[in-house]
Amino acid sequence: MSERGVSAHEVEQVVADGQPSNVKTPRLGREMLFAEGYSWKGKRYPHKLVRAVYIEEGNDIVIVTVLSYYGEWEVWE
């Protein structure tokens, strides 16, 4: 996650409050747009989109991968 600029707290937020995201079955996915301004590889971006891909094993959630995208998106209120 850290190699993609994503914190554990952000992943927890995405899984708890993010919008469902299409991923390959049997995995689940959620994504969330963070709009606080970010720096990635020396460049500034207004937004970061974080997508978590995970599976549920009983009461546990196992994160398979986390993807991050930096850029600017239209934010709907």
Summary of the structure (lengths in Angstrom):
residues: 77
radius of gyration: 12.8
end to end distance: 27.8
largest distance: 41.3
contacts: 184
relative contact order: 0.24
helix: 17%
strand: 49%
